[in-house]
């Protein structure tokens, strides 16, 4: 697989070979959806919480004696049968929403997401990405110049993958609402699918291949 390499000005300067075991996989939409749901469920935090009869304040004393009053038997005014009492089968903060998925499926879904970027022509490979100072104006100018050169509207949403931590690029991108930076070793399905375009410097491809390939074969 060959992909065009651009410089920061958006000019074509050559081509690069991409690994088919990472960027040329057949997309299994059901697997990608399952992995996406699993990742989203891990970050879900329960907020709704209702109190049961043991948590509602009051009700320690029996409202009336057991027999002889002609009324029904009750042990507490905080019973779910009473107004102001505990709630039966209400939402609880202890609920766990996490879904399990094995590592192979999770990794394969991530590789399929990378392959989909190539298939949909949403991958932009750069020779290098450098900023001399952490200025938002400079990063915005780079994105604008690239968008013209590659003929893609990168302003609609772009994920910038970094081979190593670069404070200048991270800080310069922070105030651009639809530009997100991420380390090549921290790629995940949610971030890949949340941004339409993938901006990939050449050195970041090596880091991805090192993490997902071993002797030409996908790491198990």
C-alpha positions as CSV (number, residue, x, y, z in Angstrom):
1,X,0.0,0.0,0.0
2,X,1.3,3.4,-0.9
3,X,0.2,6.8,0.5
4,X,1.3,10.3,-0.5
5,X,3.5,12.2,1.9
6,X,3.0,15.9,2.3
7,X,5.1,18.6,4.0
8,X,3.7,21.2,6.4
9,X,2.8,23.5,3.5
10,X,0.6,20.8,1.9
11,X,3.0,20.0,-1.0
12,X,3.4,16.5,-2.2
13,X,7.0,15.3,-1.6
14,X,6.8,11.5,-2.2
15,X,5.1,8.3,-1.2
16,X,5.4,5.9,1.7
17,X,4.6,2.2,2.0
18,X,1.9,1.4,4.6
19,X,1.6,-2.0,6.3
20,X,-1.5,-3.8,5.0
21,X,-1.9,-5.6,8.4
22,X,-2.6,-2.2,9.9
23,X,-4.0,0.0,7.2
24,X,-5.4,-2.5,4.7
25,X,-7.8,-4.6,6.8
26,X,-11.3,-5.5,5.8
27,X,-13.8,-3.6,8.0
28,X,-16.0,-5.7,10.3
29,X,-18.6,-3.1,11.4
30,X,-20.1,-5.3,14.1
31,X,-16.7,-5.8,15.7
32,X,-15.9,-2.1,15.6
33,X,-19.3,-1.3,17.2
34,X,-18.8,-3.9,19.9
35,X,-15.4,-2.5,20.8
36,X,-16.7,1.1,20.7
37,X,-19.6,0.2,23.1
38,X,-17.2,-1.5,25.4
39,X,-14.9,1.5,25.6
40,X,-17.7,3.9,26.1
41,X,-19.2,1.8,28.8
42,X,-15.9,1.8,30.7
43,X,-16.1,5.6,31.0
44,X,-19.8,5.7,32.0
45,X,-20.4,6.8,35.6
46,X,-23.8,6.3,37.3
47,X,-25.2,9.5,38.7
48,X,-28.9,8.7,39.4
49,X,-29.3,7.2,42.9
50,X,-32.4,6.5,44.9
51,X,-32.5,5.7,48.6
52,X,-34.0,2.5,49.8
53,X,-35.8,2.1,53.2
54,X,-32.5,1.7,55.0
55,X,-31.1,5.0,53.8
56,X,-34.2,7.3,54.2
57,X,-34.1,9.4,57.3
58,X,-36.5,8.6,60.1
59,X,-38.8,5.7,60.6
60,X,-37.0,4.1,63.5
61,X,-40.1,3.8,65.6
62,X,-43.1,1.5,64.8
63,X,-45.9,3.8,63.8
64,X,-48.5,1.9,66.0
65,X,-48.8,-1.3,67.8
66,X,-49.1,-4.5,65.9
67,X,-52.7,-5.5,66.9
68,X,-55.9,-4.0,68.3
69,X,-56.0,-0.7,66.2
70,X,-58.0,-2.0,63.3
71,X,-55.3,-0.8,60.9
72,X,-52.9,-2.7,58.7
73,X,-49.6,-3.8,60.3
74,X,-46.6,-1.5,59.7
75,X,-43.1,-1.5,61.1
76,X,-41.8,1.8,59.7
77,X,-43.1,4.9,58.1
78,X,-40.1,4.7,55.7
79,X,-41.4,1.5,54.0
80,X,-41.7,1.8,50.2
81,X,-45.5,1.6,50.7
82,X,-45.5,5.0,52.5
83,X,-45.2,8.4,51.0
84,X,-41.7,9.7,51.7
85,X,-40.4,6.1,52.2
86,X,-37.7,4.3,50.4
87,X,-37.8,3.5,46.6
88,X,-38.0,-0.1,45.3
89,X,-36.0,-1.0,42.2
90,X,-34.9,2.6,41.6
91,X,-31.5,3.5,40.0
92,X,-28.5,2.8,42.1
93,X,-25.0,4.3,41.9
94,X,-23.5,0.9,42.5
95,X,-24.6,-0.3,39.1
96,X,-21.7,-1.3,36.8
97,X,-22.1,-0.6,33.1
98,X,-18.8,-1.9,31.9
99,X,-18.8,-4.5,29.1
100,X,-16.0,-7.0,28.6
101,X,-14.1,-7.5,25.3
102,X,-10.9,-9.4,24.9
103,X,-7.7,-7.8,23.9
104,X,-7.5,-9.3,20.4
105,X,-10.9,-8.0,19.5
106,X,-10.1,-4.6,20.9
107,X,-6.8,-4.4,19.0
108,X,-8.4,-5.6,15.8
109,X,-11.2,-3.1,16.0
110,X,-8.6,-0.3,16.4
111,X,-6.7,-1.5,13.3
112,X,-9.9,-1.6,11.4
113,X,-10.6,2.0,12.3
114,X,-7.1,3.0,11.0
115,X,-7.8,1.0,7.8
116,X,-11.1,2.8,7.4
117,X,-9.3,6.2,7.3
118,X,-7.2,5.0,4.4
119,X,-10.3,3.5,2.6
120,X,-12.3,6.7,3.0
121,X,-9.4,8.9,2.0
122,X,-9.3,10.5,5.4
123,X,-5.7,9.9,6.2
124,X,-3.0,12.6,5.7
125,X,0.6,11.5,6.0
126,X,3.2,14.2,6.8
127,X,6.9,14.2,6.4
128,X,7.2,15.9,9.8
129,X,5.2,18.2,12.0
130,X,7.2,20.9,13.9
131,X,6.4,24.2,15.6
132,X,9.1,26.6,16.9
133,X,6.7,28.0,19.5
134,X,3.4,27.0,21.1
135,X,1.2,29.5,19.4
136,X,-2.4,28.6,18.3
137,X,-2.1,31.0,15.4
138,X,0.9,29.0,14.0
139,X,-1.0,25.7,14.3
140,X,-4.1,27.1,12.7
141,X,-2.0,28.3,9.8
142,X,-0.4,24.8,9.4
143,X,-3.9,23.2,9.3
144,X,-5.2,25.8,6.9
145,X,-2.2,25.3,4.5
146,X,-2.5,21.6,4.7
147,X,-6.2,21.7,4.0
148,X,-5.6,23.6,0.8
149,X,-2.8,21.3,-0.3
150,X,-4.5,18.0,0.4
151,X,-7.9,19.3,-0.7
152,X,-9.6,18.2,2.5
153,X,-11.5,20.3,5.0
154,X,-9.3,19.5,8.1
155,X,-11.1,22.1,10.1
156,X,-14.2,19.8,10.3
157,X,-12.3,17.6,12.8
158,X,-8.7,16.2,12.8
159,X,-6.9,13.9,15.1
160,X,-3.1,14.7,15.2
161,X,-1.0,11.6,16.1
162,X,2.4,12.4,17.7
163,X,5.3,9.9,17.8
164,X,6.5,11.6,21.0
165,X,5.3,14.3,23.4
166,X,5.6,17.7,21.8
167,X,4.5,20.5,24.1
168,X,4.6,23.1,21.3
169,X,2.1,21.2,19.2
170,X,-0.1,20.1,22.1
171,X,-0.4,23.6,23.6
172,X,-0.8,25.2,20.1
173,X,-3.7,22.8,19.3
174,X,-5.5,23.1,22.7
175,X,-7.6,26.2,21.7
176,X,-8.5,24.8,18.3
177,X,-12.0,23.3,19.0
178,X,-11.9,20.5,16.3
179,X,-8.2,19.7,16.4
180,X,-7.1,17.0,18.9
181,X,-3.6,15.6,19.6
182,X,-2.9,12.1,20.8
183,X,0.2,10.0,21.4
184,X,0.8,7.1,18.9
185,X,1.0,4.7,21.8
186,X,-2.4,5.9,23.2
187,X,-4.6,5.4,20.1
188,X,-8.1,4.4,20.9
189,X,-11.3,3.7,19.0
190,X,-13.4,6.6,20.4
191,X,-10.9,9.3,19.5
192,X,-10.3,7.8,16.0
193,X,-14.0,7.8,15.2
194,X,-14.8,11.2,16.8
195,X,-12.5,13.0,14.3
196,X,-13.1,12.7,10.6
197,X,-9.5,13.1,9.5
198,X,-6.3,11.5,10.8
199,X,-3.1,13.6,10.5
200,X,-0.2,11.2,10.8
201,X,3.5,12.3,10.7
202,X,5.9,9.7,9.2
203,X,7.6,9.0,12.5
204,X,4.3,8.2,14.2
205,X,3.7,5.4,11.7
206,X,6.9,3.7,12.9
207,X,5.7,3.9,16.5
208,X,2.3,2.4,15.5
209,X,3.9,-0.4,13.6
210,X,6.3,-1.1,16.5
211,X,3.4,-1.4,18.9
212,X,1.1,-3.5,16.7
213,X,3.6,-5.5,14.5
214,X,6.3,-8.0,15.3
215,X,8.4,-9.6,12.6
216,X,5.9,-8.6,10.0
217,X,2.9,-10.1,11.9
218,X,0.3,-8.6,14.0
219,X,1.0,-8.7,17.8
220,X,-1.3,-11.2,19.6
